[in-house]
Structures are given as C-alpha cells and as structure tokens.
C-alpha cells in the first residue's frame, strides 16, 4: 500500500489491535480496510474487528464512531463465504451494545440478515445472524413482511439446528408481542410447532425460552384465547414438575400470564397445577418464589375455587411467612393472594390463626407503592371481627396505618381511608387513631380538591361516630342515632385543625374562655374525674 506521507489522524480510541496480519494497527485503519477490493484483506479486517469488539462496550462504541457498521452490513452479503462469516461475527458481537442496536435499527439491516438464514449457508452465519436479530428484535416492527417471514425461517432452523434453538426462540419471543403477528403464525401452524418445543426432553434452555414465547404471546386477551384452544395449560402444568429451576420459573410466569383468561384458571386447577405452584413458594430460588406468588395472585383473583385449592395445598401458611420477606415484589404478591383468599370466611379464619395481621404491620411501613396498595387492601379484608381488629391495635399497626393517610398516591390513600373506616368500628382503635392525628389529617384531606374522595369522607365519619365529643365540636350537631354517655364534653367550636382530648383540656389553666361542659350522671364517674384530673382538689 506504500508509505504514508502524513501521520495518522487522531481516533476516538488509542488502543491497538494485537498481531493484525494486515497493514495498519489502529481501529480507524482497519475500518478503512473494510472497503478494500481484496478478499483476503476483508477476511482479516472483519476478523480483527470481531476480536476488538469482544473486548467490551467501549470498543464497540469506538467502532461505531469510526463508521464500521455500514461496511459490515454490506459485507454480510459478500460472495465470499469467509468474508460473509467474519462480517456476521463482527456485526453479531457489536449488536449486543445498546448504541449499536439503535444505529442498526436506523440502517434497517434486518431484511439482509433474514435473507442469510437459509439452510444453504454456514451454521456460524446462522448463529451470529440469530444473535443480531435477538439483539434487534425489541426494535423491530412486527407488522412488517420481512419479520413475519422470519418466523417461518426460524421455525425451520429450530427443526434442523439444535445448537441454535435457544437463540432462535429468543428472537421469536421478542417479536411475538401483538395479536396480528400471532394470528399469522397460528394460521401457518407456527404455534403448534412452538408447543412441541415446550416438552423438548433434556433441553432446559430451549424449554425455558419456548415458555417465554408463550408468556409473550399471552399478553393480549385474543392471544390467550388461541393458546387456551391449544391446551397450553396442560403443557405448562407438566413443566411445573420438571427439575430445572429456570423452566419452573418460566412456567410460573406463563401461568400468571394465562390466568387473566378465566377458563385457563379453571383448567389449571382441574389439571392439578395449583399444588405444583404452591410448591414453588418453598424454593430456595428467589426468582421462582416471586413467579409462584404472582401466579397464585392471578389464579385466586375473583376465583373462589382456586382460592380453596391454594388453601387445601397449605399455600396460605407459606404466604403469611413471605410477608416478612425482603423482596417487595414477593411481599406485594403474597399480600394480594392472601387478600383474595380471605374473602372466604373459612380461609380468612385460618389465615388469621397463622398471624397474618401482625405480619402485615411491617409491610405497612414499606416505601414500595404496590406493597402498600396490597397490604392495606389485605388488612381491610382480614378485619372480619372484633378480635381481628383488636389484633392490629395490639401489634402496633394503627400508627403506620394513620401515617399512610399522608400519601399522595391515589390508590394507597383510598385503601388506607377504607381501612381506617373498617378498624374505627372498635372504639379503642378509633380513639388511638385520633391520638395519632387521623382526624386532623382527614380534615386536611377533605378540604383538598385533589385528595378528597368518598373514602376519605367515610373514614372521617367513622372516626367521628366513635368520638361524639369531637364530632360535636367539628359539626355543631349530633344525629338522632348518636347516644352520648358519661365523658361526653362540649368544648365549643374547634378552632383550626387541633382537636384536644378531655385530658388535655383539663391540663390547661383557667382562662376567660367559655366553660367546658362535661356529661356526668354518676358519682362513680365524678370521683374518677376528680382523682385523675384535679388531684382531689374538690
């Protein structure tokens, strides 16, 4: 090539290639060689770029900046097989970087890659072409004809090249995101072929990726109906019993997705799938436990028979234990499932007997929104009797419950207000919540245009009905159903949001304000008042 008269210009990366058998050792020089008319140089240049790109993301971005993508995209269609192979290897490694993915998407190289998936080409090319598409498939338009055609090629590859199964299934999973593409594949028998891979013996990676395809397909109601017609539930129940943890986890995720279809819930239960999911709750794998709790949450939602199936399998006891876990997602799912199950009296009593309410106190202090939504909802459902409501008070749960009234998340606030309404049925609980400032917070909420709701008004009414003195101070009147007893006091119209108890009022010095009227009909109560507040002065 001759000697250079001028020095090489500066490049974004100063690192050099190791033992490059062509003229030029810098990345910029090698990128220039991708335009060479000599096949030997092209082969070696692509190989060098592949080696350099394997060093990490910094190298991939450097090559992107030097303009390596466009010539590589052209070289994957070169007549020379070795040039094509090395170009695909370089492109496949580079495509794993996010910046490179975006750039490739703009170039629209997908049709060229798909064109090289024919069985006449090299298996190495198939491998790296698959790697490219697996990386790019999140960016692809699934409605385009080339992508739909690629499914047929991939299913063909799945039948002849076992070493490419996992990668090819990953591409299929990434692309199966809408009902139109699923319907096209379904008409051509693609779903039937996909189902065959779910039970591929001794190939857990293939099974796991095949199940991920099912989960992706099951995102829409129309697709769930198609899968249900293919009896996918039977296959998933079988996969719940395999030894591989990854396959079990993927199967639980697919069960969770399919459980949005009502008939699928019933079929999973009839096939004995629920006890298998419950077993996943005791796994050492956090991912499997998370997937199992999500599946049970979906299976038991508005489904009495599934709730009883979980109960009979002993799932409620394990779920109560999981409320103390450190994983917010799992805690949220456990609380949701217990809430779904507790709507049935027999199950509710058993859940309470295993200490569910004390276990829910810690989740009330969580910063995770979904944990708070599910926990407050579960507490409300569990408050089925006086003992259950008193248990939350004994466990110290009323203070964190009142604190959640300050939340600006709409669903958390609504659930909390309703929980306050339910637990305020117990006078002692209502009094304690008032001591923690529940009335003042609710007053503030009900004066807000954005935060006020029917739930906040209901909570306020419930607290006032258990504290008639405060109710009279705030509203200036009592209802005909309100019955005052000893200890009722009239301190006049309250000023601001501060509501003082009788004990706090007694501690104030005598002043020019109007006297406080206290209802006292018994000498026994009079003696109690004198002893407690006036220290025998009377």
Secondary structure, DSSP 8 states (H G I E B T S, - for coil): ----SS-----S---B-SS-SSS--BHHHHHHHTT-S-HHHHHHHHHHHHHHHTT-HHHHHHHHHTTHHHHHHHHTT-SSHHHHHHHHHHHHHHTTSHHHHHHHHHHT-HHHHHHTTSTTS-HHHHHHHHHHHHHHTTTS-TTSHHHHHHHHHHHHHHHH-GGGHHHHHHHHHHH--SHHHHHHHHHTTHHHHHHHHHT-TT-HHHHHHHHHHHHHHTTSHHHHHHHHHTTHHHHHHHHTTSS-HHHHHHHHHHHHHHTTSHHHHHHHHHTTHHHHHHHGGG-S-HHHHHHHHHHHHHHHTT-HHHHHHHHHTTHHHHHHHHTT-S-HHHHHHHHHHHHHHTTSHHHHHHHHHTTHHHHHHHHTT-S-HHHHHHHHHHHHHH--SHHHHHHHHHTTHHHHHHHGGG---HHHHHHHHHHHHHHTTSHHHHHHHHHTTHHHHHHHHHT-TTT--HHHHHHHHHHHHT-HHHHHHHHS---TT----TT-EE--S--TT----HHHHHTS---SS---EE----HHHHHHHIIIIITT--
